[in-house]
Amino acid sequence: MKKLSTLLGASLLSFSCLVAAPIQAEETQVPSTVNWTIPFGVGGGTDVWARFIAPHLTKNLDGNPTVVIKNQPGGGSITGTNLFYKRAKDNGQDILGTSASTLFPFMLGDKRVRYNFDKWIPLMASPTGGVVYVQPNLGVSSAADINKLDGVTLPFGSQGPTRLELPVLIAFQMLGLDVKPVFGMKSRGAGRLAFERGEAKIDFQTSSAYLNSVVDLVKNDKAVPLFSLGVLNKEGKVVRDPAFPELPTFQEVYFQKFGKEPSGEAYDAYSKFLAAGFAFQKVIFIPADAPTDVIAAYRKGIHAMLKDPTFIKESAVQVGPYTNVEGIHAAQHLSEALNISPDLYKWVAQWLKTKFDYTL
Amino acid sequence: MIEFLSALDQILSIGHLTYLITGVLVGLVVGIIPGLGGIAGMSLLLPFLYGMEPSVGLGMLMGLVAVIPTGDTFTSVLMGIPGSSSSQATVMDGFPLAKKGQAARALSAAFLSSMIGGVVGAIVLSVFILVARPVVLAFSSAELFMLTLLGLSVVAALSGGNLYKGLAACGFGLLVGTIGGAPATGEFRFTLDIDYLYDGIPLVIVGLGIFALPEIVSLLVKDTAIASSKNTLGHGLGQGFKDVFANLPLVGKSSVFGSLIGAIPGLGGSVVDWMTYSFALNSSKDTSQFGKGEIRGVIAPESANNACASGSMIPTILFGVPGSGSAAVFLGGMLLLGIQPGVSMISTHLDLTYTIIWSLAMANILGAIFCICFTRPISLLTYIKFSILTPIILTLILFAAYQATRSLGDFILLGVVASLGIMMKGANWPRPAFLIGFVLSSGAENYFFQSIQFYGASWFTRPGVIIIAALIVIGFVLPPVLKKRKQAKLADASDAEKAVAPAEEKQTLSFADLAIVGIFAICGGYALFDVWDMAKLTKSFPIIAIAIVLFSVVMVIFKAVREKHQMVAAELTPNLVYIAGFFGIAYGYYLFGFICTTFVFSLVFLRLIAKASYLKSSTIAVCLVIFLVTLGRVMHVDYPEGMFDLYLLDAIRLIV
C-alpha cells in the first residue's frame, strides 16, 4: 500500500507539472503555443514537410512559440480539413497545412468537402515538381525519341483518377501516349515498386521521391527520364525545373512532337490541376478572421524564415531547390488556381467519365 | 562483416542503449494500452528525435516499433482485448487460459515466444536484407493476390467443423471490407451517404467489437472474476517457459514464416497471426482444446507477430514502402532523421542498416524481459471480481475505439459490430473467419484487379502463383479435410464396436442463428441492390462476396432443415441489454466529455453496481482520470471534449 501511495504521489506530481505548464497571458502576438493541424498521418509527405518547417517557424516567429503538430488523418485529408474549418480558433493559435489531396476534392466538388478557402488566408506555399520516366527496354533514350512510344501500351500504377496523378494523366493523353492506368496503388511509392517490378512501363514521381529513389535507377539503366512537369516562374509561365535543368518540360516535348504550343480545354485543365497539385502543393493556412497584427506577425516570421540561409540550405535538401511563395502572391495565385469555370468543370467531369468510368 | 560488428559495438555504447531502452519503454506502454499504435509513441519521441544522431535515433525508434507486438499481449490475454491488430489471434486461446487461472503461464509463454520470434526475425533480416531486393520484386500483384488467398484459406481450419458457417462469416467480412472507395475506380460503395463510412471501417473497431466487447459482456452477466476456475499450475511462469521449450519447432516455423510474410509489402501483419494459429491447429494431434485454452494457440501467433515486425523492415528499408502500420511509423522517423530508405541502405549505409537490425534484436530481448518481470503482479488482476474492472476496461475500449477516427461514429460502429459479435459468440459462429475476411478484403480485391490489368488472363501461369497455390492446398486446405476423414473413420470404427448412437455432438439451433442468417441475407441482398448499377470494376468484387454469403447462408439453412437440430434458447437477452446500455454510456462519453464521464460512470458503477467501498470507487475513478489526462498531455491524445471536459481540465489546472 505504501508503494501504491508513493506511486500515486509521484504520478500526481508529474501530472500537476504537465497541466500547469501551458498557461500564459493572451496578447496580440502569435500565441505561445501554435497548433498546426496536419490532416494526414504521421510520417506521410505532408507530415514530414510540416515537421521540417515547424522548428524553423518557432525560431523565426516573434516570441518563439511552441509549434505542436496535430495529425488528423482520414478521407485523404478531407476529414481533418473539415474539422479545422468547423473548429479552428481565429486567434492565431490554429493553423492548417494542406496538400494537393486537400485542394483537388474541393476543385472537383467532392460531396464530403465542407471547407471553403474563402475563410482562410494562405501564409506560404511550397511548390514541388515531378518527373515522368519509362522502362529502358522500350528503345527510348530521351524525350527526343517519344514518337517511338506511339502504339505501345504503357501500364501505369496510379492511386486513382482524381488523385495527384490527375494532371499527369491529362498530359499523357495530350501527348498521344497509350497509357493504361492501373488504379488502387496505396501510394506513389507503391506505383514505383510496380515500375521496378517491371509491371508498370511508365511512372511518375514528385521531385523529392524522384531524387531519392529514381535517380539511382536511372544511373543503373533501370529507368529513362522523359520530361519534368516544370515549375511556374513569377510571371506564371512554365519553365524548366531547377532540380532537373537537363530535362525538357511537358510543354517542350509537346511542341517537339506536334510543332505547336499546347492549348485547348485539356491543357487548361492540366494547367489548373498542375498549379493546385504542384505549384502550391503544400500550403499553410490561417483563419482569415485572426487579428490583423497576428497575421502580420506570421507573415513577418515566415518572410524571415524564407530568407534564413540555414532554412534555404536545409530546404533544398529536404524538398528540392524551389522558391516558396509567400503572402499576397500565394493568395493571388492560389485563388486563380482554385477557380474552375463551369465549362472546364464539365470537361473534367466528362473526361473522367469517358476515360475511367468515374462519376464525379 | 565489419559493418555487422561495428554496428554491434555501437549499439552497446551507453548512450545508444539508453535511448534504445527509452524507445522500448515507450513501445511497451503504447503496446499495453489498446488502440494506441506506433503513431502515439512517435509523437512522444519526436521532440527528442529531431536533430538526433541518425544511428541513435533509429535505435530508439526501433526500440519503440519492435516491442509493440510484445506489450500488446497483456490486454489480449488478461482482458480479451486485442491490444493491436497483430495480437488478435492471441485472444483466441490466451483469454480462455486466463479464465482458467493460467494467465501467468500464457503471458510468460507469449513473451518468451515473442522474444524468440523477434530474434529469429532479426537473424532472418540480417541475412536476407542483402539478397532481398530481387525476392521482394518477384512478388508482383499476382503473387500478392495468391497470398491473400493463402490467408483466406485459413478459414477452413478455423471454422470449427461447420464450413458453411465459416464461409458465410468470411464472405460477410469480405463484404464489410468493401465499404468505402473501390480501389480500381475510386467510386464509393455502401456509404449510405454517411461521411464516416467513406474511409471504410477501421480494423480496430472490428477487432474490439467482434472479440473484446462480447467477452466483457458475457463476463459481466456472469459477474465472477476473469479467472473463474482455480489455477493448478502454481504461479505458472515456469510452466509457460516449459511450454515454449516443448514447442520449439512450432516457434521456429512460426517465426520464420512470420518474418517472410512481413517482408512482403502489401499483405501486412494483421493476418500472419491467424495463419500461424491455424498452422498450430493443423499440426496438433489433439485440437479439442483450441479456442478453450491451448497454449500452442498462444505460442504460434506470438512468435509470428514479432518476427513479422522484423520482416516488415525489409521493404521499408530497401524500397521505402512500409510493410505494416508500425513500419510506416518507422519510415516516417527515418525521413525525419534525414535518412532516405532505398538501395543506398545496403550499399553506402550498411552500418546504419545493421544498427537497425541489432537494435531490433536487442529491443525484442529487453522488451520480453521487462514484460516477464511484470507478468506475475499484473496477472493477479484476473482474480479480481470482474465488475470492479468493468469501468477500467470499458474506458480502455472506448478510448481505443475513439483513436480510430476520433468521431462519434467509432462508438456507434463499435456497438453495432459488438451486437453481431455477441450473436456470433452465442450461436457459435466462427468470429475469426469474419475478421479474416474483413482484413483481407481490400487486398484481395486490389491485387486481383491489378494482376488482371497488368497481366491479362496469363497471371495464373506465373510460377510464383502456382507455387503459392500448391502451398494453399498442401498447408491449409488438405490437413483439415484429411483430419476430418480420419476422425470419421475412427468414429465409424468405434461405432461398430460399441454401437453407441452418434448423438454425442448434437447440432444446436437458436434464435441467434436465425438472426445471423437473417442479417447476412438482408445485408447481402441490400448490397446487391445498391451496387448493381455501378461500374463493372466497382461492383465485381462485392458481388463475389455477396455470392459467397448468400450461397453459404442457403447451405446453412439447408443443413439446418435436413439434419436434426436441437432447438436451444439463445440466452442472449441479458447480453443484448448490456449492449443497449453500452450505446447509452458511449453516447454519454461523447456528449458530456470523455474524462468527466469516465469519472462519474466509474464512481457510480463501482459504488452501486459492483458494490465497492467509497474509498475504492473513488480511488479507481481518480486514477482513471489521472491516467487519461496524463496520456492526453504526454502523447497528444485527443478525447471527445463534450460539454464539460474543458471546464474540468481548467478546474484541474486551478487546483494543481
Interface residues (C-beta under 8 A of the other chain):
Chain A: L8 S11 L12 S14 F15 S16 L18 V19 A20 I23 G41 V42 G43 G44 D47 V48 R51 F52 P55 V68 K70 N71 Q72 G74 G75 T79 K111 R112 P155 G160 P161 T162 R163 K180 V182 F183 G184 K186 S187 G189 A190 R192 L193 A194 E196 R197 E199 A200 N212 S213 D216 V317 Q318 F356 D357 Y358 T359
Chain B: I39 M42 S43 L46 Y50 L137 A138 S140 S141 G181 P183 A184 T185 G186 E187 D193 D195 Y198 D199 P265 G266 F319 G320 V321 A328 V329 L331 G332 G333 L335 L336 G338 Q340 G342 V343 S344 T405 R406 N446 F449 Q450 Q453 F454 Y455 A535 K536 L537 C623 I626 V629 T630 R633 V634 H636 L649 I652 R653 V656
